[in-house]
């Protein structure tokens, strides 16, 4: 399976982030996207939040009501093995290049996406690699739905 972009999301702050067709990304983050909590989100080291469709699918199989954008990711990808992404990984799209800086620790803001509010279902500390990831921009550009994605470790 070719790894590709399955979702792009932005918001004026908070969740859910809503779908967009194209996302322009600079070193400061995604154009048209804002965060309510700048202490924990955003900035150059956390310019983009990436999540894997496979994780959403598995959570759905366990009855969690999570769906694209509800946990605040900007880019949703599919076709990369869970566990392949880690800090230092390069994530390359046709017109954009990112480097993973850290996991994105979950918080109560996204609890509605989980049975019994158990947002720690996507905690890297509790479930290694089963998480969202923050990335820094290496090469600014645009990303679109169905763009290819490659992860280099």
C-alpha positions in Angstrom: 0.0 0.0 0.0 1.3 3.4 -0.9 1.5 5.7 2.1 -0.6 8.8 1.7 -2.4 11.8 3.3 -6.0 10.9 4.2 -6.9 14.1 6.1 -5.9 17.7 6.7 -7.4 19.7 9.6 -7.3 23.2 11.0 -9.3 25.2 13.6 -9.5 28.7 15.1 -8.4 27.0 18.3 -9.4 23.8 20.1 -11.0 20.7 18.8 -12.3 19.3 16.6 -10.1 20.6 13.8 -12.1 20.7 10.6 -11.2 19.2 7.2 -9.5 21.3 4.5 -8.4 20.2 1.0 -5.0 21.9 1.1 -2.8 22.9 4.0 0.0 25.5 3.6 2.7 25.0 6.1 5.5 27.4 7.2 8.1 27.1 9.9 5.6 28.7 12.3 2.9 26.2 11.6 -0.2 25.6 9.5 -1.7 28.6 7.8 -5.3 29.1 9.1 -4.7 27.0 12.2 -4.6 28.3 15.8 -4.1 26.7 19.2 -5.9 27.8 22.4 -3.0 26.6 24.7 0.2 28.0 23.4 2.1 26.7 26.4 1.6 23.1 25.2 0.9 23.4 21.5 2.3 25.2 18.5 5.6 27.0 18.0 8.5 26.0 15.8 9.2 22.6 17.5 5.5 21.7 17.4 4.5 23.4 14.2 2.5 20.4 12.8 0.7 17.5 14.5 0.6 14.2 12.6 -1.6 11.2 13.4 -2.0 7.8 11.7 -5.3 6.5 10.3 -4.4 3.0 11.5 -4.5 4.2 15.1 -8.0 5.8 14.6 -9.2 2.6 12.9 -8.0 0.4 15.8 -9.5 2.7 18.4 -12.8 2.6 16.4 -12.7 -1.2 16.5 -12.6 -0.9 20.3 -15.6 1.3 20.4 -14.0 4.7 20.8 -15.9 7.5 19.0 -12.6 9.1 17.7 -12.7 10.4 14.1 -10.4 12.5 11.9 -9.7 15.9 13.4 -11.2 15.2 16.8 -7.9 14.9 18.6 -6.4 18.0 17.0 -4.1 16.6 14.3 -3.2 18.7 11.3 -2.1 15.8 9.0 -3.6 12.4 9.0 -1.6 9.7 7.1 -2.2 6.1 6.2 0.1 3.3 5.1 3.0 3.8 7.5 3.5 1.0 10.1 2.7 2.1 13.6 6.0 2.2 15.4 8.0 3.5 12.4 7.6 7.1 13.4 9.8 8.4 16.2 11.6 11.5 17.2 14.1 12.3 14.5 12.1 10.6 11.7 11.9 12.7 8.5 8.4 12.8 7.1 8.5 13.7 3.4 5.6 14.8 1.2 6.0 15.9 -2.4 6.2 19.6 -1.5 6.9 19.5 2.2 9.4 18.0 4.6 9.1 17.7 8.4 11.1 16.2 11.2 9.4 14.6 14.2 10.4 16.4 17.4 8.3 14.6 20.1 5.1 12.8 20.8 2.0 14.9 21.4 0.9 14.1 25.0 -2.9 13.8 25.2 -5.0 15.9 27.6 -8.6 16.1 28.8 -9.5 18.5 25.9 -9.8 15.4 23.6 -11.6 13.2 26.1 -14.9 13.2 24.0 -13.0 11.0 21.4 -12.7 8.1 23.8 -14.8 5.7 25.8 -15.1 6.9 29.4 -13.0 9.9 28.5 -9.9 7.7 28.4 -7.7 10.0 26.4 -4.5 8.2 27.6 -5.4 5.6 24.9 -3.1 7.6 22.7 -0.4 8.3 25.3 3.1 7.4 24.1 4.2 6.8 27.7 1.5 4.2 28.2 1.3 2.8 24.7 4.6 3.5 22.8 4.1 4.8 19.3 0.3 4.7 19.6 0.2 8.5 19.6 0.1 11.7 17.7 3.5 13.3 16.8 4.7 16.9 16.7 7.0 18.0 13.9 9.3 20.9 13.0 9.3 22.1 9.4 12.5 21.5 7.4 11.1 22.5 4.0 8.0 24.8 3.9 5.2 23.9 1.4 1.7 22.7 0.7 0.2 19.3 1.4 -2.9 17.9 -0.2 -5.3 15.0 0.3 -3.8 11.8 -1.3 -0.3 13.2 -1.4 2.3 10.5 -1.0 4.2 10.3 2.3 7.5 8.7 3.2 9.1 8.2 6.6 12.9 8.1 6.8 14.6 7.0 10.0 
